[in-house]
Amino acid sequence: MNKVMHAVVLAVFAGACWLLSLILKLPSMVQPAMARLPSVPPGQAVLPAFTRVCMAVGPILLVALALLALGYCIYVWVSKAERAASWTGFLATTMSALVLVLLPSVVAIYIPLVDFLNRSTTAFPK
């Protein structure tokens, strides 16, 4: 049962990492729309530096975390330990790592979205 629960936690963690890496592509979809706004001067529709860093480092970090979790699961599945490793500790560790990557990513995603919304409302005078 313990090994099955490790597999379930690994599957959920890998799925969450995949979804987060897809979410990190959202700012690159907003940038072309921002360039078409009349309130944005040509050449000023660039993403903030923090967003660019998170978009570049985020997927690499998520792949590394998923591979690390897979390595630990393989270790648990193969080892013949007297006392089996608890799956709840694995769950807490993986979800904590996911939250630590998620929080800066959410900030990095919302910075260009808020900027786009602010600039799009100023495009049309009242």
Buried (B, 14 or more C-beta within 10 A) or exposed (E): EBBEBBBEBBEBBBEBBBEBBEBBEBBEEBBEEBEEBEEBEEEEBEBEEEBBEBBEBBBEBBBEBBEEBEEBBEEBEEEEEEEEBEBEEBBEBBBEBBEEBBEBBEEBBBBBBEBBEEBBEEEEEE
